[in-house]
Amino acid sequence: MESLLIWGVVFVLATTEPYKLLDLLLIGALIEARSCERFAKIAPRLPDKLGRFYGGLLASEALHFEQYVAFAKSECGVGEA
């Protein structure tokens, strides 16, 4: 199902700059955010050591999400709405 979603998003991806870069960065942010959702749901259900590992992955993915958004803002002229 998710691969269909990704292909649907790619289908409507802008093909010219600066919108192409913005679209790619926002898609990257969405992928990272989805990973955060998954890790947040699974980490509490795992044994302690593995749960902490997944918690670390969650923190890493959250940072990646923030970096994608920050880069989109700085490089594509996107500000706060």
Secondary structure, 3 states (H helix, E strand, C coil): CHHHHHHHHHHCCCCCCCHHHHHHHHHHHHHHHHHHHHHHHHHHHCCHHHHHHHHHHHHHHHHHHHHHHHHHHHHHCCCCC
